[in-house]
């Protein structure tokens, strides 16, 4: 158990099925966001946009990133704590043709749900799905863990400018669907420890 339950929740989502609108992915990459304790979280300050993150748990928080892409998050904390896990990538295991139709015929299978915007698009997730109970079967739900990851890696979250060095991104080591790490140009330089 870690000090922050959302970190354990994030790791526990790896290898689980996420089903949306006729497509199923196995989750291969996630990022944890610790609500009011985390300056990179949308819920660091409570707003109408982030209100859903304050509970109840196992709801889908959907937002538009830069007005372009939908991103899917699993609210994991008890009511009032506002922790959530961004689902960054997955491997399409059912509904491949539908995912291809949504993402375009030239996208390779490993890229269909690589990156949070691509994953939401492959699953057909939009703002209309915000608030969905992920324990109910329709329209978007979390399934059981299908695969136990052999090795889980941890590192900094992608593109965040605050708390940029927190190792709260988790991924299945060696899985080709995992996205590439990119540090935000607005983030301070990575901290380093000098020898004493």
N, C-alpha and C positions, 0 to 999 in steps of 0.2 A: 504494500500500500504506500502511495506517495502522500506527501503533505497536502497536496491539492487533489481532491477526488476527480476533478475533470481530467487530470492526466491519465489516471487509470481508466476512466470512461473512454477516453480517446483511444488508448491502446486496445481496449476490449472491442472496439468497432472494427478493427482490422480483421479481414477474413469473413466478416458478416455480409449477408446479402442485403442490398438496398434495391427495392422494387418500385418502379414508377412507370405508370402509363404504358404497360406492355413490354418493358425492358428491365432486366435484372443485371446488376453489377455486383461483383465481389469487391468490397472496399479494400484498397491497397495503400491509401495515404490519407492522413487526417491532420488537422491542427487543433489544438486545445486553446480555448479562450476563457479566462477566469473572471469574467464579469467585472464588478467594481474593484477587484484586486489587480486588474490587468489593463494598463493604459492603451493597449492595442485592441481591446474588445469594444464592440459597438455598445455594450452595456456598461462601460466604465462610468458613464453618466446615463442615468435613466431618461429615455426619451420615448415619444410615441412609437418610433421606429423599433427601438430595442425592447419595448415592454414585454413582448412575447418571451424574451429570454429569461424573464423573472419567474417563469413557471406557468403551468405545471410542466414536469419533465416529459421527455419523449414526444415533444412536439417538434414540428419542422419550422425552422426559422429560415425564410427565404428573403434575400435582398438582391438588388441590382448593383453590380460592381461597375463603377464609373459610368452608369447609365447604359451599359452594353450587355452584360452577361448576368444571368441569374446564378446565385450561389446558394447551396443547400447546407444547412447546419442542423445538427441534432441538439436540442436543449436537453441537458443531462442532469442538472442540479435540482435539488428540492426547491419549491417555490420560495422566491425572495433572494436567491443566491446568484442567478443569472449566468451560470456557466453553460457553454455550448461548444460543440465540436464541428468545425468546418470539414465537410467531406471533400477532399481535394482530388482524389482519383480512384478509379476502379477498373476492373476488367469485365467487359460485357460477356455474360455467360448465357443469357437468354434474350431473345428479341434482337439479334444481331442485325437483321435486315431493317428493322424499324429504326434502330440506332443509326445505321448508315444513312437511311432516308433523312433523318433529322440533322445529321452532321455533314452529309455530303458524300458522294460516291468515291472521292479521291482520298479520303482520310483512311489511313491504315487502321486495322483492327485495334492495335495497341494504343492508338491515339484517340479512339472514339470517346473515351471518358477520362482522358489525361488532362488534368487541370480542372478547377472547380466549375468554371463556366461551361466547359465542354461536357463535364459529367452531368450537370443539370440539363443541358440541351439534349444529350443522349437519352436521359430519363424522361424528358418532356416536362420537367419541373419549371413552373412559373410562379409569379406572385400569387396566383389564385390558389396555390397549394400551401401558402403560409398558414400556419396554425394546425395543419393536419396532425392527427394523432397517429404517430408512427407505429403504434402497437395494434391499430386496426388494419384490416387487409386492403382497404381502398382509400384514396387513389395512390398514395405513396406509403410504403411501410418497410420496416426493418425486419428482415428474416433472421433465421438462426445463423450461427457461425458455421460456415460451410468448410472453411479451411483454417487450420491452426498455422499461423505464419511460423516458418522455421526460424527466422531471425528478424527481429524488429529493430530498426535503427531510429535514432532521435537526433534532431538538430534544430536550428533556428527556423522560425516561420518565414514563409515566402512573402516578400514585398511589404512587410510592416515597418513603419518608421519608429515606432515606440516599442520598448521592450524587445528590440530587434535581435538580441542575443539569447533570449530565453529558448531553451531547447525543447519547445513544445510542439514540434512537428514530428510525426511518427509515420514510418513507412515500412513496407515489407521489403527487406533487403533483396536486391537483384531483380525485382519485378519490373518488366519493361513499361508498365503503364504508369509508373510513378513519374511525377513531373520534375522538371529541372529546378534546382534552387536558384532563386534570383533575389539578391539583397536589394532593398529599397534604396534608391539614390538619396533619399531624404534621411535615412538612418545614420546615426553617428558611426564613426569607424568602429570596427569590431574591437572589443577590448582585448588586451593581451596582458599577460603577466610577465613582468621582467624578472630575471634571476636575481636572487639576493646575494 
